[in-house]
Amino acid sequence: MRQVLGLFYFAACLFMFAGNSFGKSDLKDRMKERLPEVIAAKKAGTVGEGSDGLLYVRPSAGDDEVKLAKAENADRATFFIQTAKALDNVSPSDIAKQWAKGMWAKGSEGHWYRSSKGIWSQK
């Protein structure tokens, strides 16, 4: 499992920072551009991370947060698929679970997390 995690972070760095050499600059650019909004929404408690690597809206979310989560999740899903293909013998769901663990580890106090059973907890 430690190897998979190491490979995931290596691949994530490659995809996020390599840009056009992988032909994924649009994905990288969209996610980087959206990141301040995602962080602000997490701080506000209107969105939270899911154990499946996706962003979920909280009950207090408005239309803007719903649109933000939808756009972010579309790009994350693409990222998980691309990373899994690059790593070979790793599924997109494994990549997504590792992403979720990383988000939990990097998350700030007060951020919300949603379990696979839909139960919310706050860090």
Wavefront OBJ file of the C-alpha trace (Angstrom):
o trace
v 0.000 0.000 0.000
v 2.876 2.347 0.786
v 4.209 1.765 -2.740
v 0.847 2.665 -4.255
v 0.718 5.836 -2.173
v 4.227 6.792 -3.265
v 3.396 6.124 -6.901
v 0.206 8.139 -6.567
v 1.988 11.194 -5.214
v 4.675 10.884 -7.876
v 2.059 10.672 -10.633
v 0.033 13.491 -9.102
v 3.074 15.749 -9.139
v 3.823 14.829 -12.718
v 0.302 15.535 -13.926
v -0.214 18.689 -11.918
v 3.096 20.331 -12.746
v 4.246 18.837 -16.045
v 1.634 20.700 -18.054
v 1.672 20.219 -21.801
v 4.171 17.384 -21.809
v 1.273 15.129 -20.843
v -1.288 17.133 -22.800
v -3.293 17.789 -19.651
v -2.677 21.483 -19.111
v -6.383 22.353 -19.372
v -7.208 19.988 -16.519
v -4.295 21.232 -14.437
v -5.131 24.870 -15.140
v -8.806 24.463 -14.260
v -8.016 22.726 -10.972
v -5.367 25.290 -10.018
v -7.696 28.160 -10.911
v -10.527 26.652 -8.887
v -8.367 25.802 -5.833
v -8.823 29.121 -3.960
v -12.608 28.752 -4.244
v -12.459 25.145 -3.045
v -10.315 26.118 -0.052
v -12.626 29.029 0.805
v -15.690 26.783 0.617
v -13.995 24.205 2.854
v -13.137 26.916 5.383
v -16.733 28.156 5.259
v -17.989 24.617 5.823
v -20.157 24.600 2.705
v -18.244 21.735 1.056
v -16.281 18.787 2.344
v -14.112 15.978 1.088
v -15.518 12.502 0.574
v -13.796 9.194 1.255
v -14.133 8.530 -2.483
v -11.959 11.520 -3.413
v -14.844 13.732 -4.497
v -16.029 17.058 -3.141
v -19.472 17.092 -1.518
v -21.767 19.976 -0.714
v -22.954 20.440 2.836
v -26.530 21.385 3.776
v -25.516 25.064 4.057
v -24.237 25.190 0.471
v -25.731 27.451 -2.138
v -25.901 27.254 -5.918
v -22.333 28.515 -6.313
v -20.939 25.704 -4.159
v -23.016 23.125 -6.027
v -21.562 24.348 -9.340
v -18.065 24.423 -7.827
v -18.327 20.829 -6.575
v -19.729 19.613 -9.885
v -16.885 21.174 -11.895
v -14.219 20.031 -9.436
v -15.559 16.477 -9.347
v -15.600 16.209 -13.130
v -11.939 17.188 -13.244
v -11.016 14.964 -10.311
v -12.657 11.967 -11.965
v -10.656 12.632 -15.127
v -7.486 13.027 -13.078
v -8.100 9.726 -11.256
v -8.593 7.892 -14.560
v -5.521 9.446 -16.180
v -3.350 8.718 -13.162
v -4.533 5.118 -12.965
v -3.732 4.601 -16.637
v -0.259 6.069 -16.151
v 0.472 3.832 -13.163
v -0.828 0.597 -14.713
v -2.429 -2.051 -12.487
v -3.970 0.623 -10.252
v -7.679 1.407 -10.457
v -9.124 4.924 -10.543
v -10.960 4.140 -7.293
v -7.637 3.292 -5.621
v -6.259 6.627 -6.797
v -9.388 8.396 -5.534
v -9.104 6.746 -2.103
v -5.467 7.797 -1.827
v -6.458 11.329 -2.852
v -9.078 11.334 -0.082
v -6.512 10.193 2.491
v -4.200 12.968 1.362
v -6.986 15.543 1.648
v -7.732 14.340 5.188
v -4.054 14.554 6.142
v -3.641 18.035 4.628
v -6.987 19.346 5.801
v -7.291 22.104 8.349
v -9.154 22.060 11.617
v -12.833 22.642 10.956
v -12.883 21.011 7.499
v -15.630 18.469 6.879
v -15.221 14.894 5.644
v -17.886 12.483 4.418
v -17.552 8.732 4.991
v -18.519 6.089 2.448
v -21.766 5.730 4.436
v -22.572 9.432 4.045
v -21.730 10.361 7.627
v -20.108 13.750 8.078
v -17.324 14.424 10.570
v -15.318 17.527 11.221
v -11.558 17.591 11.697
l 1 2 3 4 5 6 7 8 9 10 11 12 13 14 15 16 17 18 19 20 21 22 23 24 25 26 27 28 29 30 31 32 33 34 35 36 37 38 39 40 41 42 43 44 45 46 47 48 49 50 51 52 53 54 55 56 57 58 59 60 61 62 63 64 65 66 67 68 69 70 71 72 73 74 75 76 77 78 79 80 81 82 83 84 85 86 87 88 89 90 91 92 93 94 95 96 97 98 99 100 101 102 103 104 105 106 107 108 109 110 111 112 113 114 115 116 117 118 119 120 121 122 123
